[in-house]
């Protein structure tokens, strides 16, 4: 009787290990590319936004002005769809969403670290924006953040904070972790993934101005590096959620000081 052979590891080259990217068959790479495009955020948001518009709740007016209620609905629905889609794609490959997000690090320590770096991120982004506006003032093409109109009262700010935490801290980091994993395994490696995902993340915030888009792209790059280095999305999720909440508090505080 022969002893049973040990099963191979589920992921011999996890993201961020520095191991060479294995050469997968072309069909697997094409499949990964399709998954990346599906989970880029654009297809789901376009479909959901169009369905809301057909139902009489367009997230944006004809001139591109965001509308609070429909935009909040779009963010929540898209978050649920995106997380469910990623979980389904992982399950189809015999993987689990929890394993991708949590990794092997203690959750409590990752949560604590995520909270502790929020002030550093907040200060860093502020410094980058000020530097861009000083060196390249033409990139400050949006005088005021268009989303500040949704934070005129503490109640509105609280609602916006919930959306920012769910659609930003949770959905965007689940999305980032999945995309970086697919790039790391099938599409050129983690560096390529970091560049593509970070540029896309920044470009997705162009409504706030190109200076904010650049700073946001660098912020996304930071969260991507943290995920790849630590093999866990817990720290990026917590710090992203905390950063978004801090932005809402800042906007509400500034508004309260304006007569």
C-alpha positions in Angstrom: 0.0 0.0 0.0 1.3 3.4 -1.0 1.1 6.4 1.4 -1.2 9.1 0.0 0.6 11.9 -1.7 0.4 15.3 0.0 -1.8 17.9 -1.7 0.0 20.8 -3.3 -0.4 24.2 -1.6 -3.5 26.2 -2.8 -1.4 29.3 -3.8 2.3 28.6 -4.3 3.0 32.2 -5.2 0.9 34.5 -3.0 0.9 38.2 -3.7 3.8 40.2 -2.5 6.2 37.3 -1.9 8.6 38.3 -4.6 8.4 34.9 -6.2 8.4 34.8 -10.1 5.1 34.9 -11.8 4.3 31.4 -13.1 3.5 31.1 -16.8 -0.2 30.1 -17.0 -1.9 28.8 -20.2 -3.3 31.6 -22.4 -6.9 30.6 -21.6 -6.3 31.2 -17.8 -4.7 34.6 -18.5 -7.6 35.6 -20.8 -10.0 34.4 -18.1 -8.2 36.5 -15.5 -8.3 39.5 -17.8 -12.0 39.1 -18.2 -12.4 38.9 -14.4 -10.3 42.1 -14.0 -12.5 44.0 -16.5 -15.7 42.7 -14.9 -14.5 43.8 -11.4 -13.0 47.1 -12.5 -16.1 48.9 -11.2 -17.0 50.4 -14.5 -19.3 47.7 -15.9 -21.3 47.2 -12.7 -21.7 51.0 -12.1 -22.8 51.6 -15.6 -25.4 48.9 -15.5 -26.7 49.8 -12.1 -26.7 53.5 -12.9 -28.6 53.0 -16.1 -31.2 50.8 -14.3 -31.6 53.6 -11.7 -32.0 56.2 -14.4 -34.7 54.0 -16.2 -36.5 53.8 -12.8 -36.5 57.6 -12.6 -33.6 58.0 -10.1 -30.5 59.0 -12.2 -27.4 59.4 -10.0 -26.3 62.4 -12.1 -28.2 65.2 -13.7 -27.8 66.0 -17.4 -24.9 68.4 -16.6 -23.1 65.8 -14.5 -24.2 67.1 -11.1 -24.4 64.2 -8.5 -27.7 63.6 -6.8 -27.5 62.4 -3.2 -30.3 59.8 -3.0 -29.7 58.0 -6.3 -25.9 58.2 -5.9 -26.1 56.7 -2.4 -28.3 53.9 -3.8 -25.8 53.3 -6.6 -22.9 53.1 -4.2 -24.6 50.6 -1.8 -26.0 48.4 -4.6 -22.7 48.4 -6.5 -20.8 47.5 -3.3 -23.1 44.5 -2.7 -22.9 43.4 -6.3 -19.1 43.8 -6.5 -18.4 41.8 -3.3 -20.8 39.1 -4.3 -19.3 38.9 -7.8 -15.7 38.6 -6.5 -16.8 35.9 -4.0 -18.5 34.0 -6.8 -15.4 34.2 -9.0 -13.1 33.1 -6.2 -15.4 30.2 -5.4 -15.4 29.1 -9.0 -11.6 28.7 -8.7 -11.9 26.8 -5.4 -10.9 29.9 -3.4 -12.5 31.7 -0.5 -13.1 35.4 -0.1 -12.1 35.3 3.6 -8.8 33.7 2.9 -8.0 36.4 0.4 -8.9 39.2 2.7 -7.7 38.0 6.1 -4.6 36.1 5.2 -2.6 34.6 8.1 -2.0 37.7 10.2 -3.8 38.3 13.6 -6.9 40.3 12.8 -6.7 42.4 16.0 -3.2 43.6 15.3 -4.1 44.5 11.7 -7.2 46.5 12.9 -5.0 48.4 15.4 -2.4 49.2 12.8 -5.1 50.3 10.4 -6.4 52.8 12.9 -3.0 54.1 13.9 -1.9 55.0 10.3 -5.1 57.0 9.6 -3.5 60.3 10.9 -0.4 59.6 8.8 -2.4 59.1 5.7 -4.5 62.2 6.4 -1.5 64.4 6.8 0.3 62.9 3.9 -2.5 63.4 1.4 -3.0 66.9 2.6 0.7 67.7 2.1 0.6 66.1 -1.4 -2.5 68.2 -2.4 -0.9 71.4 -1.2 2.3 70.6 -3.0 0.5 69.9 -6.3 -1.5 73.1 -6.0 1.7 75.1 -5.5 3.8 73.5 -8.2 1.0 72.8 -10.8 -1.9 75.0 -9.8 -3.7 74.2 -13.1 -4.4 70.7 -11.8 -6.7 72.3 -9.2 -9.5 72.4 -11.7 -12.4 71.8 -9.3 -12.7 74.7 -6.7 -14.9 72.7 -4.2 -15.4 69.0 -3.7 -18.8 68.3 -5.4 -19.6 65.8 -2.6 -19.5 68.4 0.1 -23.0 69.4 -0.8 -24.1 66.1 0.8 -22.7 67.1 4.2 -24.5 70.2 5.1 -25.9 68.8 8.4 -24.6 66.2 10.9 -27.4 63.9 9.7 -26.3 64.2 6.1 -22.7 63.8 7.0 -23.5 60.7 9.0 -25.3 59.1 6.0 -22.4 60.1 3.7 -19.9 58.6 6.2 -21.7 55.3 6.1 -21.6 55.3 2.3 -17.9 56.3 2.3 -17.0 53.5 4.7 -19.0 50.8 2.9 -18.3 51.8 -0.7 -14.8 53.0 0.0 -13.3 51.2 3.0 -14.9 47.9 2.3 -15.8 47.5 -1.4 -12.8 49.3 -2.9 -10.3 47.3 -0.7 -12.0 44.0 -1.5 -11.9 45.0 -5.1 -8.2 46.1 -4.9 -7.2 42.8 -3.2 -8.9 40.7 -5.9 -7.4 42.7 -8.8 -3.9 42.6 -7.3 -4.2 38.9 -6.7 -5.2 38.3 -10.4 -2.4 40.5 -11.7 0.1 38.9 -9.4 -0.8 35.4 -10.6 -1.8 35.8 -14.2 -1.2 39.3 -15.7 2.4 40.4 -15.3 3.0 40.4 -11.6 2.3 42.6 -8.6 4.1 45.7 -9.9 2.0 45.8 -13.0 -1.1 45.3 -10.9 -0.1 48.1 -8.5 0.4 50.6 -11.4 -2.8 49.7 -13.3 -5.0 49.5 -10.2 -3.6 52.7 -8.6 -4.0 54.7 -11.8 -7.5 53.5 -12.2 -8.3 54.3 -8.6 -7.0 57.8 -9.0 -8.8 58.4 -12.3 -12.0 57.3 -10.7 -11.9 60.4 -8.4 -11.4 62.9 -11.2 -14.8 64.6 -10.3 -13.0 66.0 -7.2 -10.2 67.6 -9.4 -7.0 66.2 -11.0 -5.0 67.3 -7.9 -7.3 65.2 -5.7 -7.2 62.3 -8.3 -3.3 62.2 -8.2 -3.3 62.3 -4.4 -6.0 59.6 -4.3 -4.0 57.4 -6.7 -1.0 57.6 -4.5 -3.2 56.8 -1.5 -4.5 53.7 -3.4 -0.9 52.8 -4.2 -0.1 52.8 -0.5 -3.0 50.6 0.4 -2.0 48.2 -2.5 1.5 48.0 -1.2 0.2 47.3 2.3 -2.0 44.5 1.0 0.9 42.9 -1.0 3.4 43.2 1.8 1.2 41.9 4.6 -0.9 39.4 2.6 -4.0 40.7 4.3 -6.6 43.3 3.4 -7.7 44.0 7.0 -5.3 46.9 7.5 -6.2 48.6 4.2 -9.9 48.1 4.9 -9.7 49.6 8.4 -7.4 52.5 7.4 -9.4 53.3 4.3 -12.6 53.4 6.2 -11.0 55.5 8.9 -9.6 57.9 6.4 -12.9 58.4 4.7 -14.7 58.9 8.0 -12.0 61.5 9.0 -12.6 63.3 5.7 -16.3 63.6 6.5 -15.6 64.9 10.0 -13.1 67.5 8.5 -15.7 68.7 5.9 -18.4 69.0 8.6 -16.0 70.9 10.9 -14.9 73.3 8.2 -18.5 74.0 7.2 -19.4 74.7 10.9 -16.7 77.4 11.0 -17.9 79.2 7.9 -20.4 81.9 8.8 
